[in-house]
Amino acid sequence: MQKLAKLSELKTPKRVSVNGKDVALFLIDGKVYCIDNTCPHAGGPLCDGELEQTTVTCPWHRWSFDVRTGDGVNPPYGGSVPSYKVEVKGDDVYVDV
């Protein structure tokens, strides 16, 4: 597990680079989720997409993913993106990337 952010920094989705990989952190109803930040379609930055409840939509071509699991939510488009285990200790957010 690596410390990637402070809980207080997650008022909006946050992009973090770790081990050469971009991931996106989302705070929803007091719980933090982490998925790859790169849409599998054309590489769009998911942290810049529209977040509605637990679904983020890529800003480039509108593919959508559940931030809790990384699963695509608008078949036949998508597939999925990897999701990562998150632990919060105090104000520190740790992710297993």
Secondary structure, 3 states (H helix, E strand, C coil): CEEEEEHHHCCCCEEEEECCEEEEEEEECCEEEEEECECCCCCCEHHHCEEECCEEECCCCCCEEECCCCEECCCCCCCECCEEEEEEECCEEEEEC
